[in-house]
Amino acid sequence: MQLTRAMKKFLVVAIPLFLIISQGCSTKYTIKALDYQGYRGEINQHSRLIKADTSRIFQILTQEESYKKICPPGTIVAYEPPLPYQTGTIVRTNIEHIFKLEWRSQVEEVVPDSKIRLRFLNGFFSGGIEFWELENEGDHTRATQTIIVQPKGVIRNIFWSLKVRLKHNIMVEAFLDNLKRIAEGNDD
């Protein structure tokens, strides 16, 4: 059987695209960790060593006004119902700078000064999980943001692999830079 010219062109495009979709584009933020067994999807993690105690960072992450200050420009967040931040709180996020996305997350677990777990209720990451974990390291705190996502459908997987993952990484890195700056008192 001889392949036609059109079939050869199709295979030249289809095979690399299939590999991207099935394997994803690797980034230094994509990890495999035993800490997150029981969750399905790709684990994407970012962290920052911050010279502040865990309670200071936890306070910034759980108070709506301080949280808004660490969001990159074009990121709008609102909490429902009104605070205090607790299990059941809804976090509404709207991003209009690197890419346009919006979603709602629900706080599922809060361990003061240590851990926050949220579930994505809708949007691109629907069904995924987000963790914020704070660990003491001497006079610093390691603040780690982790999402575990499994985009639904071929189109979302393609977008995640080719664009959204990279944009997410840029946004979270800016978010952590702002968290570090404000928590360390370097907010000019």
N, C-alpha and C positions, 0 to 999 in steps of 0.2 A: 504494500500500500504506500502510495506516494502522497506526501503532504502538499497541499496547495500553498501558494504564496500567502493567501489570507490566513490559513491555518497556522503557518509558521509565525506570522506577525502576532496572531492572537496568543500563541504559546510564549513568545518572547515577553509579552506583557503579563499574561496570566500567571506564569510560574513565579516570577518575583513578587507579584501582588499576593499570591497565595502564601508565600513564605512570610511576608510581612504580617499578614492577617493572623496566620497561625502562630507565629513566634513573637511578633511585636518588635518594635525597634528598641534595642536595649539602651538604657540610660543608667547612669550611676545611681539613680534613685530607686530603680526597680530591684527589689530584694526577695530572697526566699528566707523565711524565718519560722522556726518552730513556735515562737511566741504567739503566732496568729493562726495556729491550727484550729480547725473548726469553721473558718471563714473561707468562702470560695472567691477566687478572683486574683487579680494581679495586686501585689503589695507594692505601694509606692510610698517611700519614706524620705523625710527631710528632717534635719536636726540642727540645732545651734547651741553652742556653749555660751551661756549668758552669766555675767557677773552680777547676780541678784539671787535672792532666796526664792524657794519654790512658792511661798505664799504671795510674794509680789507678782510673780508671773501668773499664778492662778487667778489673782484678783484682776489683772489686765484682761485675761481671756474670758472671764465670766461677768464682767460689768460692761453693759452695752456701750456706754460712751467711750471707755478706754479701748474697747475692742474696735470701735469705729476708727480710732486714731491710728491703729496699726494696719488697717486695711490699705492695700495699694489704691491709688487714685482710680476711680471708676468702679470700685467695689462698694456696694451698698448692702448693709445688714440691718435687720430689725429682729427683735425678740418678741415672741408671742407665747403665752400670755406675759404681761409685764413681769419684770424680775421680782423676787430673787431667782437667779439662774438655778435650775434644779431639774431632776428627772421629769420629763414631760414637756419641758420648755421647747418651743419651736423656734428655730433659727431660719429666717428667710434671707436668702442671699441672691443678689442680682449683680452680675458682672457685665460691664459695658466698656471694657478697654482692650484687653488682649484678645478676647473673643466674647461673644454675647451668649451668656448662659444664665439661667435662673433656676433655683431649686429651693426646697424646704428640707431641713434636717430636724430630727427630733432627738433631744438629749435622752439617752438610755441609761447612762451611769455617770455619777459624779463622785469621785473620791477626792475630798478637799486636799489641795496642795500636791496632788499626785497624778490624777487621771480623769479624763473626760472621754466618754464614748458617745458618738452620735450615729444615727442611721439616716441615710439619704432617703427621703420619702418619695421624691419625684425628680424629674429632670434627667439629665444625661447620666448621672451616677446612681439612679434609682436602685434601691436595694443594697447599695454599698454601705460601707462602714467608715467612719473617721474616728481616729484616736488622737488625743493630745496626752502625752505622757511627760511628767516632770521628775527628774532624778537629780539628787544632790551629787555633786562632784567637787568636794572640797568647799571653797567659797564661791563656787559657780553652780549653776543648774543647767542640766542638759534638757532642753525643750525639744521634743520630738513630735512631729505631725506625721501621721500615717493614714493613708486611705487604702482600702481594699475594694477594688471595683471590678466588675465584670460587665462591660457594656453589652447591652442586649441587641442582637442583630448584626448582620454583616456590615451594614453601613456605619453603625456606631463603632464597631471594631476597627474599621478602616480609619474613621476620623480620629479615634483614640490613638491608634498606632502612628498615623501620619502627622497629626497636628495637635490634638487636645492634650495629650500627655506632655508634650514639650511646653505648651502654653501654661498648663497647670504647674509644671516645675518652675517656670519663671515667676509665676504669680506667688507661689508658696515661698520661694526664696526671698522675694521682696517683702512678703508678710513677716517672715522670720527676722529679716534685717531690721524692720520697723519695730518688732517686738523687742529685739535686743537693744536697740537705740533708746526706746522709751523706758524699758525696765532698768537699764543702767543709768538712767537720768541724763541722757545725752540728747534730749528733745529741745532743740534750739528754738 
